[in-house]
Amino acid sequence: MKKAFFVFLFALCAATSRAQESQNVYNFLRLPVSAHAAALGGDNISLVEDDETLIFHNPALLSTVSDKTLNLNYMNYMSGVNTASAAFNRVYRERTSFALSAQYVDYGKMKEVDANNVQTGEFSAKDIALTGYLSYLLTDKLAGGIAARFITSYIGHQHSIAMGVDLGLNYDDEDREWSVSLVAKNLGGQLKAYNEQYERLPVDVQLGMSKRVKHTPFRLSATLVDLHHWNYALLRHLVAGCDVLLSQTIWVGVGYHFRRAHEMKVGNGVNNSSRGAGLSIGAGLNLERFKLQLAYGKYHVSSSSLVVNLAYTL
């Protein structure tokens, strides 16, 4: 019954996500929160770790997080734009987990000009998202998760409000050391628009798999993103990564996001270059109760970004 419920939610929300026909807003929801996921290309939904930041990428992965974990995150998206987030979870009767998170994006001060490009003042912009999570172990190997998100955005004196839902499934085979996940992200729509034109959330359907190479410290990951759009090359749907588990507490990783590399190319013809966009690296220290993880990548043509995660289990 519970399996059927999660399948029904996938179908229902996928249908409602097509109701609004306009440009995407709240694109900060596309940015990675997890440094581990960021290091492996920026989109990863199949890592099975005691890592609370992964619930921002797949709510089903909440099932693997230790009880009473407090998580703090920071990312300098580009010059003058900073993001921060926090999360806290509880485990209930072994199979059920709950969590709450908050995300904040500060775009800084911007010039306000009139029709003649004469500055008349300044204004600020920011995004806020508050999310509740629920995950449940449907079987010993299969977990399902849902995240319900309230989103608000401010640009000067104008603001908008939206509601979104993430749905996730994860199948984890510990004996064979591989996992596969399916996620539908940002299903929903605006409740209040900046003006009379309602805009879409950045919906994304993703399929991912992670597999540890037998008798080695290497774990390979592949994620297919934007699967509800097939109007461009298959390779650009791929995010590939590899992390090296140097010990039970230390990892390093590298990844490549083919779509991001293509979209951020600068120049014309044979001389265009992605200038490192799409490539990311990272490392982490995971102790019994304390975790520190870092990742470096490029998510905007103007600058590179650093992602920092801190976590402590109470």
Kinemage of the C-alpha trace (Angstrom):
@kinemage 1
@onewidth
@group {chain A} dominant
@subgroup {mainchain}
@vectorlist {calphas} color= white
{ca met a 1} P 0.000 0.000 0.000
{ca lys a 2} L 2.782 2.429 0.909
{ca lys a 3} L 4.600 1.608 -2.372
{ca ala a 4} L 1.444 2.389 -4.338
{ca phe a 5} L 1.059 5.669 -2.428
{ca phe a 6} L 4.527 6.906 -3.462
{ca val a 7} L 3.967 5.854 -7.096
{ca phe a 8} L 0.652 7.731 -7.087
{ca leu a 9} L 2.333 10.862 -5.739
{ca phe a 10} L 4.917 10.717 -8.536
{ca ala a 11} L 2.214 10.513 -11.199
{ca leu a 12} L -0.035 13.179 -9.661
{ca cys a 13} L 2.657 15.797 -9.117
{ca ala a 14} L 4.247 15.179 -12.509
{ca ala a 15} L 0.905 15.954 -14.110
{ca thr a 16} L 0.255 19.111 -12.098
{ca ser a 17} L 3.751 20.425 -12.796
{ca arg a 18} L 2.776 20.931 -16.437
{ca ala a 19} L -0.132 23.222 -15.576
{ca gln a 20} L 1.836 26.482 -15.783
{ca glu a 21} L 3.303 27.533 -19.129
{ca ser a 22} L 5.975 30.196 -18.675
{ca gln a 23} L 9.579 30.790 -17.633
{ca asn a 24} L 11.175 29.158 -14.589
{ca val a 25} L 11.729 31.068 -11.348
{ca tyr a 26} L 13.468 30.175 -8.062
{ca asn a 27} L 16.455 28.758 -9.923
{ca phe a 28} L 18.437 28.772 -6.670
{ca leu a 29} L 16.723 25.411 -6.113
{ca arg a 30} L 18.990 23.997 -8.837
{ca leu a 31} L 22.166 24.815 -6.888
{ca pro a 32} L 23.839 22.003 -4.943
{ca val a 33} L 23.639 22.086 -1.160
{ca ser a 34} L 25.617 18.927 -0.457
{ca ala a 35} L 29.383 19.351 -0.924
{ca his a 36} L 29.636 15.624 -1.630
{ca ala a 37} L 27.063 15.874 -4.431
{ca ala a 38} L 28.692 19.105 -5.657
{ca ala a 39} L 32.088 17.397 -5.863
{ca leu a 40} L 30.596 14.650 -8.045
{ca gly a 41} L 29.281 17.062 -10.663
{ca gly a 42} L 26.602 18.986 -8.759
{ca asp a 43} L 23.679 16.587 -9.227
{ca asn a 44} L 23.775 13.273 -7.381
{ca ile a 45} L 20.735 11.486 -5.941
{ca ser a 46} L 22.095 7.995 -5.236
{ca leu a 47} L 24.874 8.414 -2.643
{ca val a 48} L 23.963 6.421 0.453
{ca glu a 49} L 25.774 8.053 3.358
{ca asp a 50} L 25.107 9.340 6.847
{ca asp a 51} L 24.991 12.832 5.322
{ca glu a 52} L 22.014 15.089 5.979
{ca thr a 53} L 22.822 17.468 3.114
{ca leu a 54} L 21.874 14.746 0.621
{ca ile a 55} L 18.186 15.157 1.533
{ca phe a 56} L 18.238 18.444 -0.424
{ca his a 57} L 18.931 16.292 -3.510
{ca asn a 58} L 16.760 13.229 -2.720
{ca pro a 59} L 14.363 13.132 0.272
{ca ala a 60} L 14.490 9.310 0.328
{ca leu a 61} L 18.122 9.512 1.505
{ca leu a 62} L 16.902 10.879 4.845
{ca ser a 63} L 16.467 7.212 5.860
{ca thr a 64} L 20.260 6.829 6.180
{ca val a 65} L 20.872 9.872 8.422
{ca ser a 66} L 21.620 9.459 12.134
{ca asp a 67} L 19.030 10.716 14.599
{ca lys a 68} L 19.339 14.313 15.841
{ca thr a 69} L 21.792 15.536 13.219
{ca leu a 70} L 22.224 19.306 12.910
{ca asn a 71} L 23.582 20.494 9.582
{ca leu a 72} L 24.845 23.956 8.505
{ca asn a 73} L 25.800 24.863 4.915
{ca tyr a 74} L 27.257 27.792 2.982
{ca met a 75} L 27.946 28.536 -0.675
{ca asn a 76} L 29.363 31.657 -2.328
{ca tyr a 77} L 27.466 31.398 -5.601
{ca met a 78} L 29.192 34.365 -7.246
{ca ser a 79} L 30.502 37.791 -6.277
{ca gly a 80} L 27.975 39.440 -3.962
{ca val a 81} L 25.619 36.436 -3.906
{ca asn a 82} L 25.719 34.057 -0.953
{ca thr a 83} L 23.554 31.131 0.082
{ca ala a 84} L 23.122 29.459 3.459
{ca ser a 85} L 21.010 26.588 4.736
{ca ala a 86} L 20.415 24.457 7.800
{ca ala a 87} L 18.660 21.167 8.557
{ca phe a 88} L 17.723 19.014 11.547
{ca asn a 89} L 16.222 15.520 11.637
{ca arg a 90} L 14.644 12.943 13.920
{ca val a 91} L 14.218 9.183 13.523
{ca tyr a 92} L 10.908 7.636 14.597
{ca arg a 93} L 10.527 3.883 15.187
{ca glu a 94} L 13.526 2.913 13.020
{ca arg a 95} L 11.781 3.063 9.616
{ca thr a 96} L 10.472 6.643 9.645
{ca ser a 97} L 12.473 9.865 9.632
{ca phe a 98} L 11.454 13.522 9.722
{ca ala a 99} L 13.474 16.648 9.002
{ca leu a 100} L 13.147 20.404 8.641
{ca ser a 101} L 15.372 22.698 6.604
{ca ala a 102} L 15.696 26.381 5.762
{ca gln a 103} L 17.478 27.951 2.766
{ca tyr a 104} L 18.396 31.605 2.278
{ca val a 105} L 19.897 33.355 -0.742
{ca asp a 106} L 21.097 36.963 -0.512
{ca tyr a 107} L 21.677 38.658 -3.876
{ca gly a 108} L 23.018 41.834 -2.279
{ca lys a 109} L 22.316 45.439 -3.296
{ca met a 110} L 21.536 46.408 -6.890
{ca lys a 111} L 21.128 49.739 -8.632
{ca glu a 112} L 17.636 50.979 -9.447
{ca val a 113} L 17.492 53.019 -12.683
{ca asp a 114} L 14.799 54.766 -14.683
{ca ala a 115} L 14.021 54.458 -18.401
{ca asn a 116} L 16.972 56.737 -19.202
{ca asn a 117} L 19.401 54.553 -17.211
{ca val a 118} L 19.719 57.194 -14.492
{ca gln a 119} L 20.187 55.713 -11.043
{ca thr a 120} L 17.278 56.520 -8.736
{ca gly a 121} L 18.240 54.350 -5.775
{ca glu a 122} L 19.100 50.826 -4.687
{ca phe a 123} L 17.150 47.673 -3.964
{ca ser a 124} L 17.912 44.220 -2.587
{ca ala a 125} L 16.756 40.738 -3.543
{ca lys a 126} L 16.560 37.478 -1.632
{ca asp a 127} L 15.021 33.997 -1.745
{ca ile a 128} L 13.823 31.909 1.202
{ca ala a 129} L 12.696 28.278 1.283
{ca leu a 130} L 11.339 26.314 4.269
{ca thr a 131} L 10.987 22.553 3.800
{ca gly a 132} L 9.597 19.593 5.715
{ca tyr a 133} L 10.781 16.054 4.897
{ca leu a 134} L 9.429 12.574 5.495
{ca ser a 135} L 11.154 9.320 4.558
{ca tyr a 136} L 10.061 5.730 5.131
{ca leu a 137} L 11.815 2.388 4.632
{ca leu a 138} L 9.317 0.549 2.425
{ca thr a 139} L 11.500 -2.589 2.564
{ca asp a 140} L 14.964 -3.337 3.930
{ca lys a 141} L 16.439 -2.065 0.638
{ca leu a 142} L 13.856 0.429 -0.685
{ca ala a 143} L 13.187 3.862 0.811
{ca gly a 144} L 10.711 6.519 -0.258
{ca gly a 145} L 10.756 10.189 0.623
{ca ile a 146} L 8.783 13.392 0.157
{ca ala a 147} L 9.737 17.030 0.744
{ca ala a 148} L 7.130 19.812 0.903
{ca arg a 149} L 8.580 23.283 0.387
{ca phe a 150} L 7.295 26.830 0.991
{ca ile a 151} L 9.167 29.369 -1.150
{ca thr a 152} L 9.133 33.135 -1.098
{ca ser a 153} L 11.186 35.607 -3.100
{ca tyr a 154} L 11.704 39.354 -2.729
{ca ile a 155} L 12.872 41.797 -5.390
{ca gly a 156} L 12.738 45.304 -3.977
{ca his a 157} L 9.164 45.906 -2.812
{ca gln a 158} L 7.729 43.041 -4.850
{ca his a 159} L 7.519 39.452 -3.698
{ca ser a 160} L 6.189 36.086 -4.823
{ca ile a 161} L 5.116 32.896 -3.040
{ca ala a 162} L 5.179 29.288 -4.209
{ca met a 163} L 4.746 25.736 -2.976
{ca gly a 164} L 6.824 22.834 -4.262
{ca val a 165} L 7.221 19.119 -3.672
{ca asp a 166} L 10.149 16.728 -4.168
{ca leu a 167} L 9.499 12.986 -4.444
{ca gly a 168} L 12.239 10.401 -4.198
{ca leu a 169} L 12.924 6.676 -4.204
{ca asn a 170} L 16.175 4.913 -3.382
{ca tyr a 171} L 17.071 1.243 -3.701
{ca asp a 172} L 20.244 0.333 -1.829
{ca asp a 173} L 21.913 -3.093 -2.015
{ca glu a 174} L 24.602 -3.006 0.668
{ca asp a 175} L 25.936 -6.476 -0.171
{ca arg a 176} L 26.659 -5.540 -3.796
{ca glu a 177} L 27.542 -1.947 -2.845
{ca trp a 178} L 25.315 -0.197 -5.356
{ca ser a 179} L 22.239 1.987 -5.206
{ca val a 180} L 19.794 3.474 -7.690
{ca ser a 181} L 17.439 6.434 -7.208
{ca leu a 182} L 14.598 8.216 -8.980
{ca val a 183} L 13.627 11.782 -8.066
{ca ala a 184} L 11.107 14.346 -9.265
{ca lys a 185} L 12.038 17.825 -8.010
{ca asn a 186} L 10.205 21.125 -7.616
{ca leu a 187} L 6.727 19.938 -8.559
{ca gly a 188} L 4.159 22.623 -7.846
{ca gly a 189} L 3.668 26.270 -8.724
{ca gln a 190} L 3.301 29.868 -7.648
{ca leu a 191} L 0.571 30.968 -5.275
{ca lys a 192} L 1.415 34.649 -5.734
{ca ala a 193} L 3.352 36.021 -8.707
{ca tyr a 194} L 5.494 39.153 -8.924
{ca asn a 195} L 2.947 40.431 -11.404
{ca glu a 196} L -0.038 38.911 -13.200
{ca gln a 197} L 2.107 36.355 -15.069
{ca tyr a 198} L 2.585 33.133 -13.119
{ca glu a 199} L 5.872 31.332 -13.672
{ca arg a 200} L 7.014 27.733 -13.331
{ca leu a 201} L 9.272 26.169 -10.753
{ca pro a 202} L 12.467 24.544 -12.129
{ca val a 203} L 11.040 21.024 -12.401
{ca asp a 204} L 13.640 18.281 -12.811
{ca val a 205} L 13.220 14.506 -13.126
{ca gln a 206} L 16.428 12.600 -12.371
{ca leu a 207} L 17.616 8.992 -12.416
{ca gly a 208} L 20.894 8.068 -10.767
{ca met a 209} L 23.097 5.155 -9.768
{ca ser a 210} L 26.202 4.752 -7.591
{ca lys a 211} L 28.412 1.640 -7.515
{ca arg a 212} L 31.537 0.837 -5.549
{ca val a 213} L 34.150 -0.970 -7.635
{ca lys a 214} L 34.801 -4.292 -5.920
{ca his a 215} L 38.016 -4.539 -3.876
{ca thr a 216} L 38.913 -0.886 -4.606
{ca pro a 217} L 38.300 2.462 -2.862
{ca phe a 218} L 36.589 3.863 -5.995
{ca arg a 219} L 32.858 4.550 -6.181
{ca leu a 220} L 31.375 5.599 -9.508
{ca ser a 221} L 28.206 7.668 -9.889
{ca ala a 222} L 26.080 8.602 -12.899
{ca thr a 223} L 22.987 10.802 -12.829
{ca leu a 224} L 20.671 11.607 -15.723
{ca val a 225} L 19.015 15.005 -15.242
{ca asp a 226} L 16.174 16.901 -16.928
{ca leu a 227} L 14.592 13.648 -18.110
{ca his a 228} L 11.273 15.337 -18.905
{ca his a 229} L 13.002 17.157 -21.794
{ca trp a 230} L 14.430 15.222 -24.747
{ca asn a 231} L 15.061 18.028 -27.218
{ca tyr a 232} L 18.860 17.939 -26.873
{ca ala a 233} L 21.693 15.386 -26.943
{ca leu a 234} L 21.617 12.505 -24.468
{ca leu a 235} L 25.162 13.214 -23.273
{ca arg a 236} L 24.094 16.605 -21.947
{ca his a 237} L 21.702 14.857 -19.552
{ca leu a 238} L 24.642 13.117 -17.876
{ca val a 239} L 26.407 14.052 -14.653
{ca ala a 240} L 29.319 11.708 -13.893
{ca gly a 241} L 31.457 11.480 -10.786
{ca cys a 242} L 33.931 9.357 -8.897
{ca asp a 243} L 34.795 9.516 -5.225
{ca val a 244} L 37.720 7.734 -3.612
{ca leu a 245} L 37.046 6.405 -0.115
{ca leu a 246} L 40.544 6.769 1.335
{ca ser a 247} L 39.369 5.450 4.704
{ca gln a 248} L 36.156 5.128 6.690
{ca thr a 249} L 36.399 8.836 7.499
{ca ile a 250} L 38.022 10.553 4.485
{ca trp a 251} L 36.881 10.856 0.874
{ca val a 252} L 37.934 12.886 -2.168
{ca gly a 253} L 35.915 13.243 -5.343
{ca val a 254} L 35.733 14.689 -8.829
{ca gly a 255} L 32.815 15.116 -11.218
{ca tyr a 256} L 31.678 16.565 -14.518
{ca his a 257} L 28.310 18.079 -15.487
{ca phe a 258} L 28.009 17.920 -19.293
{ca arg a 259} L 24.958 20.169 -19.582
{ca arg a 260} L 26.460 22.897 -17.399
{ca ala a 261} L 29.700 22.804 -19.389
{ca his a 262} L 27.747 23.254 -22.630
{ca glu a 263} L 25.492 26.052 -21.355
{ca met a 264} L 28.377 28.085 -19.905
{ca lys a 265} L 30.621 28.092 -22.963
{ca val a 266} L 32.053 31.499 -23.813
{ca gly a 267} L 33.121 32.519 -27.321
{ca asn a 268} L 32.078 31.682 -30.863
{ca gly a 269} L 32.623 28.694 -33.118
{ca val a 270} L 35.788 26.663 -32.644
{ca asn a 271} L 37.157 29.130 -30.088
{ca asn a 272} L 34.380 28.751 -27.532
{ca ser a 273} L 35.318 27.332 -24.143
{ca ser a 274} L 33.506 26.365 -20.959
{ca arg a 275} L 36.469 27.748 -18.922
{ca gly a 276} L 36.275 24.944 -16.361
{ca ala a 277} L 32.489 24.988 -15.999
{ca gly a 278} L 31.071 21.524 -15.397
{ca leu a 279} L 34.175 20.282 -13.590
{ca ser a 280} L 34.089 20.044 -9.791
{ca ile a 281} L 36.226 18.621 -6.997
{ca gly a 282} L 35.806 18.085 -3.278
{ca ala a 283} L 36.805 16.288 -0.101
{ca gly a 284} L 35.290 15.381 3.223
{ca leu a 285} L 36.092 14.310 6.769
{ca asn a 286} L 33.343 12.187 8.331
{ca leu a 287} L 33.918 11.400 11.996
{ca glu a 288} L 31.463 9.574 14.230
{ca arg a 289} L 29.590 12.710 15.293
{ca phe a 290} L 31.236 15.548 13.355
{ca lys a 291} L 31.460 16.048 9.583
{ca leu a 292} L 33.220 18.663 7.448
{ca gln a 293} L 32.894 18.624 3.655
{ca leu a 294} L 34.127 21.036 0.967
{ca ala a 295} L 33.589 21.295 -2.794
{ca tyr a 296} L 34.776 23.657 -5.516
{ca gly a 297} L 33.045 24.203 -8.848
{ca lys a 298} L 31.664 26.746 -11.285
{ca tyr a 299} L 27.925 27.461 -11.441
{ca his a 300} L 28.004 30.926 -13.037
{ca val a 301} L 30.123 32.294 -15.885
{ca ser a 302} L 31.411 35.143 -13.721
{ca ser a 303} L 33.081 33.181 -10.918
{ca ser a 304} L 33.703 29.861 -9.186
{ca ser a 305} L 31.948 28.684 -6.035
{ca leu a 306} L 32.896 27.052 -2.749
{ca val a 307} L 30.434 24.782 -0.933
{ca val a 308} L 30.952 24.123 2.790
{ca asn a 309} L 29.017 21.629 4.947
{ca leu a 310} L 29.243 21.223 8.707
{ca ala a 311} L 27.265 18.599 10.634
{ca tyr a 312} L 27.086 17.398 14.220
{ca thr a 313} L 25.054 14.532 15.653
{ca leu a 314} L 23.653 15.438 19.080
